[in-house]
């Protein structure tokens, strides 16, 4: 066994990429023993701070059932091994079950006959996998997923493995992970290599794997944690709830597993983890439901709730490893739970991701856009088949968090909440349509309030869209709305969410309770539904109401676990119809919770040159599409010399340059010139201020 390991150790070491910068202290055999102990304890559910007599016995009955169901050849009768699905690959259940058996086998205090049954089943199932070596059309399972399960199995089983199985794990499974990856993919691969290194008792291999993991903990403009605390993978694409969520979980895991050894997280890396957890992950879940715009392409049943649960658990576990900020992690986890009171207030604009989250005590809103700099969305492995418009200014409003729960199969994906556009020939994102061409897309915030802008251009429709955030109020403006060669009406969707309670409106001076149908209303002053009020200062004609909408999850994603049955839900909708050939049309509406406290507001401008709002006659937010000036209700004159976004709170001016090409913004306030230096590189588009 030892000579065999030395042979493969030499082969592995020659295949490893150059190491990341090593910490001062080298890893030792004792470090490997401690990490192995901590990993085994986690897999077995053992608390190392308590004696075994005080441990809660594990339930091994599910594993015993798996062992008894195993066929004589080592396969399971309920697994469709021939199914080539690229996501939710059915055959992946097999190595996952092998690990389940191995974990159950090593539980302390189980009966000898149960241990013998579990051991026999583990080895028989592993032999079947070795002999057949199934491969998925999706590389992730072959290179990351399966090695993840089997490396842990090998570390648990140790010398109980057959020599042929050991050779298979090291020669086949381990060597598939010798790939050049970035971001979370590299963390996954390195974690697998670390497990294999522990199995082989190879200090150099474990050292290299740990260094590779910690090397990904950094602020970068490539894939990984961005300077604004968002997370990118698959290019410049916000991935909070997909790769970014796995990254958060894995970094916490390795922080815990490698602590108290020379392999632990380097102190200089701690700041980046804290920033990502507390300024990133802690913002994008509301009352037990992750924001739709943070989910990525994984719009599956219960996705919002399950991903929120994972984010909350990760924050709770961070409190166990980062003692200095333990209270902050616990508070962050507590405020994300269902029904929690929110005390994380303000507007966070992720300038690297064209994404904003606005949190109030009883209300939350988000906006997602894209630009030539930012990929809006993706379809991959037959996921997100209808999500073309997910980053076209999609705007979601939350109170209890369940407003859009599992609405995806019945959504009219041509009119997602907050978007403007016409009916596209195809709703599937592809390499050509996942970015919008308008460069002037971004946001500005002073932390509490602000605004965002989207230069929208798609399928012959163009518009200048803006959002303004202050108190319990979101104001949505659109202008310069033009359609060319459109064969279907150009619509602006105000909302499309689950119907919950009555729908009321003030139309043509009358207050109405709307029937269960979609109708056209004229001179609409306001709509009310599910605790939100939508106000329309221009008294437009719009379509609103509720109706039953039917669809199938197959329009959203297709794999082995796609629910086959059609879904029918009651849906509330409201939208503005700009006709098939709008020429310079505009819109304006405000959204606020009925129980909230909204500031008085005045729309100062909604033109192609500028869009601006004043709150309580004191605070100003403006989108200057061109250099120009703005006069406030109190006769203050604000002038800017470049296109920019601006907030003035009465004391300070905050600006951002979404395009990121200007070096300075000169703001003149009542004749007094203020020069503000603008950031570049990873901070291009960030909000900056001066007195």
C-alpha positions as CSV (number, residue, x, y, z in Angstrom):
1,X,0.0,0.0,0.0
2,X,2.7,2.5,1.0
3,X,4.8,1.9,-2.2
4,X,1.7,2.2,-4.3
5,X,0.9,5.6,-2.7
6,X,4.4,6.8,-3.2
7,X,4.2,5.9,-6.9
8,X,1.0,7.9,-7.4
9,X,2.2,10.7,-5.2
10,X,5.1,11.3,-7.6
11,X,2.7,11.3,-10.5
12,X,0.3,13.7,-8.8
13,X,3.0,16.1,-7.8
14,X,4.3,16.4,-11.3
15,X,0.8,17.2,-12.5
16,X,0.0,19.9,-10.0
17,X,0.1,23.5,-11.1
18,X,2.4,26.0,-9.5
19,X,1.6,26.5,-5.9
20,X,0.0,29.7,-4.5
21,X,2.2,31.7,-2.2
22,X,2.9,29.5,0.8
23,X,2.3,30.7,4.4
24,X,5.2,31.1,6.7
25,X,4.7,27.8,8.6
26,X,4.8,24.5,6.7
27,X,2.1,21.9,7.0
28,X,3.0,18.9,9.2
29,X,1.8,15.3,9.5
30,X,0.1,16.3,12.7
31,X,-1.9,18.9,10.7
32,X,-3.1,16.2,8.3
33,X,-4.2,14.1,11.2
34,X,-6.1,16.9,12.7
35,X,-7.8,17.9,9.4
36,X,-8.7,14.2,8.8
37,X,-10.2,14.0,12.3
38,X,-12.2,17.2,11.8
39,X,-13.5,16.1,8.4
40,X,-14.6,12.7,9.6
41,X,-16.3,14.3,12.6
42,X,-18.3,16.6,10.3
43,X,-19.3,13.8,8.0
44,X,-20.3,11.6,10.9
45,X,-22.1,14.4,12.7
46,X,-19.8,14.2,15.8
47,X,-19.2,17.2,18.0
48,X,-15.5,17.0,18.9
49,X,-16.1,19.2,22.0
50,X,-18.3,16.5,23.7
51,X,-17.5,12.9,24.7
52,X,-19.1,10.1,22.6
53,X,-21.4,9.3,25.5
54,X,-23.1,12.7,25.0
55,X,-23.4,12.5,21.2
56,X,-26.8,12.1,19.7
57,X,-27.0,8.7,17.9
58,X,-27.2,9.0,14.1
59,X,-30.1,7.5,12.3
60,X,-28.6,4.8,10.1
61,X,-31.9,3.3,9.0
62,X,-32.0,5.1,5.6
63,X,-28.5,3.8,4.9
64,X,-29.5,0.3,5.9
65,X,-32.5,0.5,3.6
66,X,-30.1,1.5,0.8
67,X,-27.9,-1.5,1.6
68,X,-30.8,-3.9,1.5
69,X,-32.1,-2.5,-1.8
70,X,-28.8,-2.9,-3.5
71,X,-28.9,-5.5,-6.3
72,X,-26.4,-8.4,-6.3
73,X,-24.3,-6.6,-9.0
74,X,-23.9,-3.5,-6.8
75,X,-26.4,-1.2,-8.6
76,X,-29.7,0.2,-7.4
77,X,-32.9,-0.7,-9.2
78,X,-34.5,2.8,-8.9
79,X,-31.6,4.7,-10.6
80,X,-31.9,5.4,-14.3
81,X,-28.2,5.0,-15.2
82,X,-28.8,5.5,-18.9
83,X,-30.4,8.9,-18.6
84,X,-28.0,11.5,-20.1
85,X,-29.5,14.6,-18.4
86,X,-26.9,17.3,-18.0
87,X,-28.3,18.6,-14.7
88,X,-29.8,16.4,-12.0
89,X,-28.0,13.5,-13.6
90,X,-29.7,10.4,-12.2
91,X,-26.6,8.3,-12.0
92,X,-25.0,10.8,-9.6
93,X,-27.2,9.3,-6.9
94,X,-25.0,6.2,-7.0
95,X,-21.7,7.8,-5.7
96,X,-23.8,10.0,-3.3
97,X,-25.3,6.8,-1.8
98,X,-21.9,5.2,-1.6
99,X,-20.8,8.0,0.7
100,X,-24.1,7.7,2.7
101,X,-23.3,4.0,3.3
102,X,-19.7,4.8,4.3
103,X,-20.8,7.5,6.7
104,X,-23.4,5.1,8.3
105,X,-20.8,2.3,8.6
106,X,-18.4,4.5,10.6
107,X,-21.0,5.7,13.1
108,X,-19.9,4.9,16.7
109,X,-21.8,2.3,18.6
110,X,-23.7,0.5,15.7
111,X,-24.4,-3.2,15.8
112,X,-21.6,-5.4,14.3
113,X,-24.1,-7.0,11.9
114,X,-25.3,-3.6,10.7
115,X,-21.7,-2.5,10.2
116,X,-20.9,-5.6,8.2
117,X,-24.0,-5.1,6.0
118,X,-23.0,-1.5,5.3
119,X,-19.4,-2.3,4.6
120,X,-20.4,-5.0,2.1
121,X,-22.8,-2.7,0.4
122,X,-20.3,0.1,0.2
123,X,-17.6,-2.0,-1.4
124,X,-20.1,-3.7,-3.7
125,X,-21.5,-0.4,-4.9
126,X,-18.1,1.1,-5.4
127,X,-17.0,-1.9,-7.4
128,X,-20.0,-1.5,-9.7
129,X,-19.1,2.2,-10.3
130,X,-15.5,1.2,-10.9
131,X,-16.4,-1.5,-13.5
132,X,-18.9,0.7,-15.3
133,X,-17.3,4.2,-14.7
134,X,-20.4,6.2,-15.9
135,X,-19.8,9.5,-17.6
136,X,-22.2,12.4,-17.7
137,X,-22.4,14.7,-20.8
138,X,-21.9,17.6,-18.3
139,X,-18.2,17.7,-17.4
140,X,-19.0,19.0,-13.9
141,X,-20.2,15.6,-12.6
142,X,-17.2,13.8,-14.0
143,X,-14.5,16.2,-12.8
144,X,-16.0,17.7,-9.7
145,X,-19.2,16.1,-8.5
146,X,-18.3,12.4,-8.6
147,X,-14.7,13.0,-7.2
148,X,-16.3,15.0,-4.4
149,X,-18.3,12.0,-3.2
150,X,-15.7,9.3,-3.8
151,X,-12.8,11.3,-2.4
152,X,-14.7,11.6,0.9
153,X,-15.6,7.9,0.7
154,X,-12.0,6.9,0.2
155,X,-10.9,9.0,3.2
156,X,-13.5,7.4,5.4
157,X,-12.9,3.8,4.2
158,X,-9.1,3.9,4.2
159,X,-7.6,0.4,4.3
160,X,-11.0,-1.2,4.1
161,X,-11.0,-0.5,0.4
162,X,-10.0,-3.2,-2.1
163,X,-6.7,-2.5,-3.9
164,X,-8.5,-2.3,-7.2
165,X,-10.8,0.4,-5.8
166,X,-7.8,2.4,-4.5
167,X,-6.1,2.3,-7.8
168,X,-9.4,3.4,-9.5
169,X,-9.8,6.3,-7.1
170,X,-6.2,7.5,-7.6
171,X,-5.6,6.8,-11.2
172,X,-9.0,7.6,-12.6
173,X,-11.1,9.7,-10.3
174,X,-8.4,11.9,-8.8
175,X,-6.6,12.6,-12.0
176,X,-9.7,13.9,-13.6
177,X,-9.5,16.8,-11.2
178,X,-6.2,18.0,-12.5
179,X,-7.7,20.9,-14.5
180,X,-7.1,24.6,-14.6
181,X,-10.2,26.3,-13.2
182,X,-11.2,29.6,-11.6
183,X,-13.5,30.8,-8.9
184,X,-15.8,28.3,-7.2
185,X,-14.9,25.6,-9.8
186,X,-11.3,25.8,-8.5
187,X,-12.4,25.6,-4.9
188,X,-14.4,22.5,-5.6
189,X,-11.5,20.8,-7.4
190,X,-9.0,21.8,-4.7
191,X,-11.3,20.5,-2.0
192,X,-11.4,17.1,-3.7
193,X,-7.6,17.2,-4.1
194,X,-7.3,18.0,-0.5
195,X,-9.4,14.9,0.4
196,X,-7.2,12.7,-1.8
197,X,-4.1,14.2,-0.3
198,X,-5.3,13.3,3.1
199,X,-6.1,9.8,1.9
200,X,-2.6,9.4,0.6
201,X,-1.1,11.2,3.6
202,X,0.7,13.5,1.3
203,X,1.6,16.7,3.0
204,X,2.7,18.5,-0.3
205,X,-0.5,17.6,-2.0
206,X,-2.6,18.8,0.9
207,X,-0.5,22.0,1.1
208,X,-1.1,22.7,-2.5
209,X,-4.8,22.1,-2.3
210,X,-5.2,24.4,0.7
211,X,-3.2,27.1,-1.0
212,X,-5.4,26.9,-4.1
213,X,-8.5,27.3,-2.0
214,X,-7.2,30.3,-0.1
215,X,-5.9,31.8,-3.4
216,X,-9.5,32.2,-4.5
217,X,-10.4,34.3,-1.4
218,X,-9.6,37.7,-2.8
219,X,-11.2,40.7,-4.4
220,X,-10.8,40.4,-8.2
221,X,-12.1,41.7,-11.4
222,X,-12.0,38.2,-12.8
223,X,-14.2,35.3,-11.6
224,X,-14.7,35.3,-7.9
225,X,-15.4,38.0,-5.2
226,X,-15.8,41.4,-6.9
227,X,-14.8,44.7,-5.4
228,X,-18.4,45.5,-4.7
229,X,-18.9,42.2,-2.8
230,X,-20.9,40.5,-5.5
231,X,-19.7,37.2,-7.0
232,X,-18.9,36.4,-10.7
233,X,-18.6,33.1,-12.5
234,X,-19.0,32.2,-16.2
235,X,-17.6,35.6,-17.0
236,X,-18.8,39.0,-15.7
237,X,-22.1,37.5,-14.4
238,X,-23.6,37.9,-11.0
239,X,-23.9,34.5,-9.3
240,X,-24.9,35.1,-5.7
241,X,-27.3,32.2,-5.5
242,X,-25.5,29.7,-7.7
243,X,-21.7,29.5,-7.7
244,X,-21.5,32.3,-5.2
245,X,-23.6,30.5,-2.7
246,X,-21.5,27.3,-3.0
247,X,-18.4,29.5,-2.6
248,X,-19.7,31.0,0.6
249,X,-20.5,27.5,2.0
250,X,-17.2,25.9,0.9
251,X,-15.0,28.7,2.3
252,X,-16.8,28.4,5.6
253,X,-16.3,24.6,5.5
254,X,-12.6,24.8,4.8
255,X,-12.1,27.6,7.3
256,X,-13.6,25.2,9.9
257,X,-11.8,22.0,8.7
258,X,-8.4,23.6,8.4
259,X,-8.5,25.7,11.5
260,X,-5.9,25.2,14.3
261,X,-3.4,23.9,11.8
262,X,-0.8,25.5,9.6
263,X,-3.2,25.0,6.7
264,X,-5.8,27.4,8.0
265,X,-7.0,30.6,6.3
266,X,-4.3,33.2,6.1
267,X,-5.1,36.2,8.2
268,X,-4.8,38.5,5.2
269,X,-7.7,36.6,3.6
270,X,-10.2,37.1,6.4
271,X,-11.3,40.6,5.3
272,X,-12.4,39.4,1.9
273,X,-14.5,36.6,3.4
274,X,-16.2,39.0,5.8
275,X,-16.9,41.5,3.1
276,X,-18.5,38.9,0.9
277,X,-20.6,37.4,3.6
278,X,-21.8,40.5,5.3
279,X,-22.0,43.0,2.4
280,X,-22.9,40.4,-0.2
281,X,-24.7,37.3,0.9
282,X,-26.4,39.0,3.9
283,X,-28.2,41.4,1.6
284,X,-30.0,39.3,-1.0
285,X,-32.4,37.1,1.1
286,X,-35.6,38.6,2.4
287,X,-37.6,36.7,5.1
288,X,-36.6,33.2,4.1
289,X,-36.7,33.8,0.4
290,X,-33.7,34.6,-1.8
291,X,-34.3,37.4,-4.3
292,X,-35.2,36.0,-7.8
293,X,-32.4,38.1,-9.4
294,X,-29.8,36.4,-7.2
295,X,-30.8,32.8,-8.1
296,X,-28.9,32.7,-11.4
297,X,-30.2,30.1,-13.9
298,X,-31.4,27.7,-11.2
299,X,-35.1,28.7,-11.2
300,X,-36.4,25.4,-9.8
301,X,-39.2,24.4,-7.5
302,X,-38.6,25.9,-4.0
303,X,-35.4,27.5,-5.3
304,X,-35.9,30.8,-3.4
305,X,-36.5,29.0,-0.1
306,X,-33.8,26.3,-0.4
307,X,-31.1,28.8,-1.4
308,X,-32.1,31.1,1.4
309,X,-31.9,28.2,3.9
310,X,-28.3,27.5,2.6
311,X,-27.3,31.2,2.9
312,X,-28.7,31.4,6.5
313,X,-27.0,28.2,7.5
314,X,-23.7,29.4,6.1
315,X,-23.9,32.7,8.0
316,X,-24.7,30.8,11.2
317,X,-21.7,28.5,10.7
318,X,-19.5,31.5,10.0
319,X,-20.2,32.6,13.6
320,X,-18.5,29.3,14.7
321,X,-15.2,30.0,12.9
322,X,-14.9,33.8,12.9
323,X,-15.0,34.5,16.6
324,X,-14.3,38.2,16.3
325,X,-17.5,38.9,14.2
326,X,-19.6,36.0,15.6
327,X,-22.4,38.3,16.8
328,X,-22.6,40.0,13.4
329,X,-23.0,36.7,11.6
330,X,-25.7,35.5,14.0
331,X,-27.5,38.8,13.5
332,X,-27.2,38.6,9.8
333,X,-28.6,35.0,9.8
334,X,-31.5,36.0,12.1
335,X,-32.7,38.8,10.0
336,X,-32.9,36.6,6.9
337,X,-35.3,34.1,8.5
338,X,-39.0,33.9,7.6
339,X,-41.0,36.7,9.3
340,X,-37.9,38.3,10.7
341,X,-37.7,42.0,11.5
342,X,-35.3,43.7,9.2
343,X,-32.7,46.2,10.6
344,X,-30.4,46.1,7.6
345,X,-31.5,49.2,5.9
346,X,-30.6,51.1,2.8
347,X,-29.7,50.8,-0.9
348,X,-26.8,48.5,-1.9
349,X,-25.9,48.9,-5.6
350,X,-23.5,46.3,-6.9
351,X,-21.8,48.3,-9.6
352,X,-19.8,45.3,-10.9
353,X,-23.1,43.4,-11.5
354,X,-25.6,46.0,-12.5
355,X,-27.8,44.9,-9.6
356,X,-29.4,46.7,-6.7
357,X,-31.1,45.7,-3.4
358,X,-33.2,48.2,-1.4
359,X,-34.1,47.1,2.2
360,X,-36.6,48.8,4.5
361,X,-38.0,47.5,7.9
362,X,-41.0,45.9,6.3
363,X,-40.3,46.2,2.5
364,X,-37.7,45.1,0.1
365,X,-37.1,45.8,-3.6
366,X,-34.5,44.8,-6.2
367,X,-33.5,45.8,-9.7
368,X,-31.4,43.7,-12.1
369,X,-30.0,45.1,-15.3
370,X,-27.1,44.4,-17.7
371,X,-24.8,46.2,-20.1
372,X,-21.8,45.6,-22.3
373,X,-19.8,45.1,-19.2
374,X,-22.1,42.6,-17.4
375,X,-23.8,39.4,-18.6
376,X,-27.4,39.5,-17.6
377,X,-28.2,35.8,-17.5
378,X,-27.4,32.4,-19.0
379,X,-29.0,29.2,-20.1
380,X,-26.9,26.1,-19.4
381,X,-27.7,22.4,-19.1
382,X,-31.3,23.1,-20.2
383,X,-31.8,25.5,-17.3
384,X,-33.4,29.0,-17.5
385,X,-35.0,28.3,-20.9
386,X,-37.2,31.4,-20.8
387,X,-35.1,33.9,-18.9
388,X,-34.2,36.3,-21.7
389,X,-35.6,39.3,-19.9
390,X,-34.3,38.5,-16.3
391,X,-31.8,41.4,-16.5
392,X,-33.8,43.9,-18.6
393,X,-34.6,45.9,-15.5
394,X,-36.5,43.2,-13.7
395,X,-37.9,44.8,-10.5
396,X,-39.3,42.7,-7.6
397,X,-41.2,43.9,-4.6
398,X,-41.3,41.9,-1.3
399,X,-43.1,42.2,2.0
400,X,-43.3,38.6,3.4
401,X,-41.0,37.2,0.7
402,X,-43.6,34.8,-0.9
403,X,-44.9,37.1,-3.5
404,X,-43.4,35.1,-6.4
405,X,-43.0,31.7,-4.8
406,X,-42.7,29.1,-7.5
407,X,-44.5,31.3,-10.0
408,X,-42.0,30.5,-12.8
409,X,-44.0,27.8,-14.7
410,X,-47.0,30.1,-15.2
411,X,-45.2,33.5,-15.7
412,X,-45.7,35.3,-18.9
413,X,-41.9,35.6,-19.4
414,X,-42.4,38.4,-22.0
415,X,-43.5,40.8,-19.3
416,X,-41.4,40.2,-16.2
417,X,-42.0,42.7,-13.4
418,X,-40.3,46.0,-14.2
419,X,-39.3,45.3,-17.7
420,X,-40.2,47.1,-21.0
421,X,-40.3,45.3,-24.3
422,X,-42.2,43.6,-27.0
423,X,-42.7,39.8,-27.5
424,X,-39.5,38.2,-28.5
425,X,-39.2,35.4,-31.1
426,X,-37.4,33.3,-28.5
427,X,-37.1,33.7,-24.8
428,X,-34.0,31.6,-24.4
429,X,-30.8,33.5,-23.6
430,X,-27.9,32.8,-25.8
431,X,-24.4,34.2,-26.4
432,X,-25.6,37.1,-28.5
433,X,-28.5,38.4,-26.3
434,X,-27.3,38.1,-22.7
435,X,-25.9,41.6,-22.7
436,X,-27.6,44.9,-23.5
437,X,-25.7,47.4,-25.6
438,X,-26.4,50.5,-23.6
439,X,-23.2,51.5,-21.6
440,X,-25.0,54.1,-19.4
441,X,-26.3,51.5,-16.9
442,X,-25.6,51.8,-13.2
443,X,-26.6,53.2,-9.9
444,X,-25.7,55.8,-7.2
445,X,-26.3,55.6,-3.5
446,X,-25.3,57.4,-0.3
447,X,-26.1,54.2,1.5
448,X,-29.6,55.1,2.5
449,X,-31.1,56.2,-0.8
450,X,-30.3,56.6,-4.4
451,X,-31.2,55.9,-8.0
452,X,-30.4,53.6,-10.9
453,X,-30.5,53.8,-14.7
454,X,-30.8,51.4,-17.6
455,X,-30.1,52.3,-21.2
456,X,-32.5,49.7,-22.6
457,X,-32.2,48.5,-26.2
458,X,-33.6,45.2,-27.4
459,X,-35.6,43.8,-30.3
460,X,-36.2,47.3,-31.8
461,X,-37.3,48.8,-28.5
462,X,-35.3,51.5,-26.7
463,X,-36.0,53.4,-23.5
464,X,-34.3,55.2,-20.8
465,X,-35.4,53.6,-17.5
466,X,-34.7,54.9,-14.0
467,X,-35.5,53.9,-10.4
468,X,-35.5,56.1,-7.4
469,X,-35.3,54.8,-3.8
470,X,-36.2,56.8,-0.6
471,X,-38.0,55.7,2.6
472,X,-40.8,53.2,1.9
473,X,-41.0,54.3,-1.7
474,X,-39.7,53.2,-5.1
475,X,-40.4,55.5,-8.1
476,X,-40.1,54.0,-11.6
477,X,-39.6,56.3,-14.6
478,X,-39.3,55.6,-18.3
479,X,-38.8,58.0,-21.2
480,X,-37.8,58.2,-24.8
481,X,-39.6,54.9,-25.3
482,X,-39.5,54.0,-29.0
483,X,-40.4,50.9,-31.0
484,X,-39.2,50.1,-34.5
485,X,-40.6,47.3,-36.6
486,X,-42.5,45.8,-33.7
487,X,-45.3,43.5,-34.6
488,X,-46.6,43.1,-31.0
489,X,-47.4,45.9,-28.5
490,X,-44.6,47.3,-26.5
491,X,-45.4,46.8,-22.8
492,X,-44.0,48.0,-19.5
493,X,-44.8,45.5,-16.8
494,X,-45.6,47.0,-13.4
495,X,-45.8,43.7,-11.6
496,X,-46.7,40.0,-12.2
497,X,-46.9,38.2,-8.9
498,X,-49.1,35.7,-7.1
499,X,-52.7,37.0,-6.4
500,X,-53.3,37.3,-2.7
501,X,-56.4,39.2,-1.6
502,X,-58.5,41.8,-3.4
503,X,-57.3,44.0,-6.2
504,X,-58.5,47.6,-5.9
505,X,-58.1,50.6,-8.1
506,X,-59.1,54.3,-8.4
507,X,-60.0,54.6,-12.1
508,X,-61.7,57.7,-13.6
509,X,-62.3,59.0,-10.1
510,X,-64.0,55.9,-8.9
511,X,-62.7,53.3,-6.4
512,X,-63.3,49.8,-7.7
513,X,-62.7,46.2,-6.5
514,X,-61.6,44.4,-9.7
515,X,-63.1,41.1,-10.7
516,X,-61.0,38.0,-11.3
517,X,-60.0,39.0,-14.8
518,X,-57.7,41.4,-16.6
519,X,-59.3,44.6,-17.7
520,X,-58.4,47.9,-19.2
521,X,-58.7,50.9,-16.8
522,X,-58.5,54.5,-17.7
523,X,-57.3,57.5,-15.8
524,X,-55.8,55.3,-13.1
525,X,-54.6,57.1,-9.9
526,X,-53.7,54.0,-8.0
527,X,-53.8,50.2,-7.7
528,X,-53.7,48.2,-4.4
529,X,-52.9,44.6,-4.0
530,X,-51.3,42.4,-1.3
531,X,-50.4,45.4,0.9
532,X,-48.7,47.4,-1.9
533,X,-50.0,50.6,-3.5
534,X,-49.0,51.5,-7.0
535,X,-49.5,55.3,-7.7
536,X,-49.7,56.8,-11.2
537,X,-49.2,60.6,-11.2
538,X,-50.0,60.8,-15.0
539,X,-53.3,59.0,-14.7
540,X,-52.6,56.6,-17.5
541,X,-54.7,53.9,-19.2
542,X,-53.4,50.4,-18.2
543,X,-54.3,46.8,-18.0
544,X,-54.7,45.3,-14.5
545,X,-56.4,42.6,-12.5
546,X,-55.9,38.9,-11.9
547,X,-56.5,35.7,-13.7
548,X,-55.6,32.0,-13.6
549,X,-52.4,31.3,-15.5
550,X,-51.2,27.8,-16.5
551,X,-47.9,26.5,-17.5
552,X,-45.3,23.7,-17.1
553,X,-41.9,23.6,-15.4
554,X,-40.6,22.3,-18.7
555,X,-40.7,25.8,-20.1
556,X,-38.2,26.8,-17.3
557,X,-35.8,23.8,-17.1
558,X,-35.7,20.3,-18.5
559,X,-33.9,17.5,-16.8
560,X,-34.7,14.2,-15.0
561,X,-36.4,15.9,-12.1
562,X,-38.6,18.4,-14.0
563,X,-42.1,18.1,-12.6
564,X,-44.3,16.6,-15.4
565,X,-47.7,18.1,-14.4
566,X,-49.1,21.4,-15.5
567,X,-49.4,24.2,-12.9
568,X,-52.2,26.7,-12.5
569,X,-51.9,29.7,-10.2
570,X,-53.9,32.9,-9.6
571,X,-51.7,35.8,-10.8
572,X,-52.0,39.5,-10.3
573,X,-50.8,41.6,-13.2
574,X,-50.5,45.2,-14.2
575,X,-48.9,46.7,-17.3
576,X,-48.8,49.7,-19.6
577,X,-49.4,49.3,-23.3
578,X,-47.4,51.7,-25.4
579,X,-48.8,50.4,-28.7
580,X,-46.7,48.7,-31.5
581,X,-45.0,51.9,-32.6
582,X,-44.3,54.2,-29.6
583,X,-42.3,57.3,-30.4
584,X,-40.9,59.0,-27.4
585,X,-43.4,57.6,-24.9
586,X,-42.9,57.7,-21.2
587,X,-44.3,56.4,-18.0
588,X,-44.1,57.1,-14.2
589,X,-45.3,55.1,-11.2
590,X,-44.5,54.8,-7.6
591,X,-44.7,51.7,-5.3
592,X,-45.0,51.7,-1.6
593,X,-46.3,49.4,1.2
594,X,-49.7,50.5,2.5
595,X,-48.5,50.3,6.0
596,X,-45.3,52.1,5.4
597,X,-44.3,55.7,5.7
598,X,-43.5,57.2,2.3
599,X,-41.9,60.6,1.9
600,X,-43.6,63.3,-0.1
601,X,-42.1,63.3,-3.6
602,X,-42.0,65.4,-6.8
603,X,-40.9,64.2,-10.2
604,X,-38.7,67.0,-11.4
605,X,-37.8,65.6,-14.8
606,X,-38.6,62.6,-17.0
607,X,-36.9,63.5,-20.3
608,X,-34.3,61.9,-22.5
609,X,-31.8,64.4,-21.0
610,X,-32.5,63.8,-17.4
611,X,-34.8,62.0,-14.9
612,X,-35.0,63.4,-11.4
613,X,-37.0,63.1,-8.2
614,X,-37.1,65.3,-5.1
615,X,-38.2,64.0,-1.7
616,X,-39.7,66.2,1.0
617,X,-38.4,69.2,-0.9
618,X,-34.9,68.5,0.5
619,X,-33.2,65.5,-1.1
620,X,-32.5,65.0,-4.8
621,X,-31.7,62.1,-6.9
622,X,-31.1,62.5,-10.6
623,X,-30.0,60.6,-13.7
624,X,-28.2,63.0,-16.1
625,X,-28.1,61.3,-19.4
626,X,-26.2,64.3,-20.7
627,X,-24.3,67.1,-19.1
628,X,-26.9,69.7,-17.9
629,X,-28.6,71.3,-15.0
630,X,-31.5,70.8,-12.7
631,X,-33.5,73.3,-10.6
632,X,-34.9,72.0,-7.3
633,X,-38.3,73.1,-5.8
634,X,-36.4,75.4,-3.4
635,X,-34.6,77.0,-6.4
636,X,-31.3,75.4,-5.9
637,X,-29.5,74.9,-9.2
638,X,-27.4,71.7,-9.7
639,X,-25.2,71.5,-12.8
640,X,-23.0,68.6,-14.0
641,X,-20.4,68.6,-16.7
642,X,-20.6,64.9,-17.6
643,X,-23.4,62.3,-17.9
644,X,-23.7,60.8,-14.4
645,X,-26.0,59.7,-11.6
646,X,-26.3,62.0,-8.6
647,X,-27.7,62.1,-5.1
648,X,-27.8,65.2,-2.9
649,X,-28.9,64.8,0.7
650,X,-28.8,68.5,1.4
651,X,-25.2,68.3,2.7
652,X,-23.2,65.9,0.5
653,X,-23.2,65.2,-3.2
654,X,-22.7,61.6,-4.3
655,X,-22.1,60.7,-8.0
656,X,-21.3,57.7,-10.1
657,X,-20.1,57.4,-13.7
658,X,-21.7,54.1,-14.9
659,X,-19.5,54.0,-18.1
660,X,-16.4,54.4,-16.0
661,X,-14.4,56.4,-18.5
662,X,-14.4,59.8,-16.9
663,X,-11.7,60.9,-14.4
664,X,-13.6,63.7,-12.7
665,X,-17.1,65.0,-12.3
666,X,-17.6,68.7,-11.8
667,X,-20.8,69.5,-9.9
668,X,-21.8,73.1,-9.5
669,X,-24.3,73.7,-6.7
670,X,-25.7,77.2,-6.6
671,X,-22.6,78.5,-8.4
672,X,-20.1,76.6,-6.1
673,X,-18.0,74.2,-8.1
674,X,-17.3,70.8,-6.5
675,X,-14.8,68.5,-8.2
676,X,-15.2,64.8,-7.5
677,X,-12.5,62.3,-8.6
678,X,-14.0,59.2,-10.1
679,X,-12.7,55.7,-9.6
680,X,-11.5,53.3,-12.3
681,X,-10.6,49.6,-12.6
682,X,-12.7,47.4,-10.3
683,X,-14.3,50.5,-8.7
684,X,-15.5,52.1,-12.0
685,X,-19.2,52.9,-11.5
686,X,-18.9,53.0,-7.7
687,X,-20.6,55.9,-5.8
688,X,-18.2,58.5,-4.5
689,X,-18.6,61.8,-2.6
690,X,-17.0,64.9,-1.3
691,X,-18.1,67.5,1.2
